[in-house]
Amino acid sequence: MHQALADAQKRVVGTKQLLRALDEGKIAHVYIAKDADLLLTKRVADRCYDMNIPCTQVETMAELGRACAIDVKAAAAGLYK
């Protein structure tokens, strides 16, 4: 599990909210689940690449959800600056 994400006080979970926060320049680091739908995660990964924001892949959506302390799976999450 990714300790930085689990320990974070402020994080955003979900591709739609994450894309919005990226556009607003509020995100320092992004996590994407490898088993998530590529249509969802490619936009996030491309935005991170364009903005030079670190993007880490997590094995499963379930693992990412647990790291974010939520009871559902998550395709993407990010840490606020």
SEKE-369293 format. One line per 5 residues: number of its first residue (from 1); their letters; for each residue x negated, y negated, z negated of N, C-alpha, C. Coordinates in steps of 0.2 Angstrom, whole numbers. Atoms other than C-alpha are relative to their C-alpha. Layout:
NUM) a) X/Y/Z/X/Y/Z/X/Y/Z ~ ... $
END
This chain:
1) mhqal) -4/6/0/0/0/0/-4/-6/0 ~ 4/6/0/-6/-18/3/1/-4/-6 ~ -1/4/7/-9/-26/-14/1/-7/1 ~ -1/8/-1/-10/-44/-7/7/-1/1 ~ -7/1/-1/8/-42/-1/4/2/-6 $
6) adaqk) -4/-2/6/14/-33/-16/-1/-5/-6 ~ 1/5/5/6/-46/-28/2/-7/2 ~ -2/6/-2/12/-61/-18/6/-3/-3 ~ -5/4/4/23/-74/-27/5/-2/6 ~ -4/2/-5/30/-80/-10/-1/3/6 $
11) rvvgt) 1/-3/-6/33/-70/5/6/0/4 ~ -6/0/-4/45/-69/20/0/7/3 ~ -1/-7/-3/52/-52/26/5/0/5 ~ -4/0/-6/60/-49/43/-3/-4/5 ~ 3/3/-6/55/-53/60/3/-7/2 $
16) kqllr) -3/6/-2/68/-67/63/-3/-6/-5 ~ 3/4/4/63/-76/47/-7/-2/0 ~ 7/1/0/45/-73/49/-2/-4/7 ~ 1/4/-6/45/-80/67/2/-8/-1 ~ -2/7/2/54/-96/60/-6/-3/-4 $
21) aldeg) 5/3/5/41/-98/46/-7/-1/4 ~ 6/1/-4/27/-95/59/0/-7/4 ~ -1/6/-4/34/-109/70/-1/-6/-4 ~ 1/5/4/34/-120/55/-7/-1/-3 ~ 7/1/2/16/-117/51/-1/2/-7 $
26) kiahv) 0/-2/7/19/-109/34/-3/6/-2 ~ 2/-7/1/12/-92/36/-8/1/0 ~ 7/-1/0/-6/-87/31/-2/7/2 ~ 2/-7/-2/-6/-68/34/7/4/2 ~ -6/-4/-2/6/-56/43/-1/7/0 $
31) yiakd) 0/-8/0/10/-37/41/5/2/5 ~ -5/-3/-4/18/-27/54/0/8/0 ~ 0/-7/1/24/-9/53/-1/3/7 ~ 2/-4/-6/17/3/66/6/3/3 ~ -6/-4/-3/33/13/68/6/-4/1 $
36) adlll) -5/4/-1/44/-2/70/1/-1/8 ~ -1/1/-7/52/-6/87/-4/-5/3 ~ 5/4/-4/39/-14/99/4/-6/2 ~ -3/6/-2/52/-26/105/1/-5/-6 ~ 0/4/6/53/-33/87/-7/-3/-2 $
41) tkrva) 7/2/2/35/-34/83/-4/-3/5 ~ 4/3/-5/27/-39/99/0/-7/0 ~ -1/7/0/34/-56/98/-4/-3/-6 ~ 4/2/6/27/-58/80/-7/1/1 ~ 7/-1/-1/10/-51/85/-3/-5/5 $
46) drcyd) 2/5/-5/9/-62/100/-1/-7/-3 ~ 0/6/3/13/-77/90/-6/-1/-5 ~ 6/0/4/0/-73/77/-7/-1/4 ~ 6/1/-5/-13/-71/91/-1/-7/2 ~ 1/6/-2/-9/-87/98/-1/-6/-5 $
51) mnipc) 1/5/6/-9/-96/81/-7/2/-4 ~ 6/-2/3/-25/-87/76/1/2/-8 ~ -2/-3/7/-16/-79/60/-2/7/0 ~ 1/-7/0/-22/-63/54/6/5/-1 ~ -6/-5/0/-10/-48/57/-3/7/-1 $
56) tqvet) 2/-6/3/-12/-32/48/5/5/2 ~ -5/-5/-2/-3/-16/54/0/5/-6 ~ -2/-5/6/5/-5/40/3/6/4 ~ -2/-6/-3/9/13/44/7/1/1 ~ -7/-2/-1/27/14/41/4/-6/-3 $
61) maelg) -4/5/2/42/2/39/2/1/-7 ~ -1/-2/7/46/11/23/-5/-3/-5 ~ 6/2/4/29/7/16/0/-8/-1 ~ -1/7/0/31/-11/21/5/-3/-5 ~ -6/2/5/48/-12/12/-2/0/-7 $
66) racai) 2/-1/7/41/-5/-4/-5/-5/-2 ~ 5/5/1/26/-17/-3/3/-7/-2 ~ -3/6/1/38/-31/-2/6/0/-6 ~ -4/-1/6/48/-24/-17/8/-1/2 ~ -7/0/-2/64/-22/-7/2/7/1 $
71) dvkaa) -2/-7/0/75/-6/-6/1/2/8 ~ -1/-2/-6/76/-6/13/-7/0/4 ~ 6/0/-4/63/-4/27/-1/-7/3 ~ 1/7/-3/55/-19/35/-5/1/6 ~ 4/-1/-6/47/-21/52/-6/-5/0 $
76) aagly) 5/5/0/37/-37/48/1/-4/-7 ~ 0/5/6/32/-48/33/-6/-4/0 ~ 6/4/0/21/-62/30/-1/-4/-7 ~ 1/3/6/13/-71/16/0/-8/1 ~ 0/7/-1/16/-90/14/-7/-3/-2 $
81) k) 6/4/2/1/-102/13/0/-2/-7 $
END
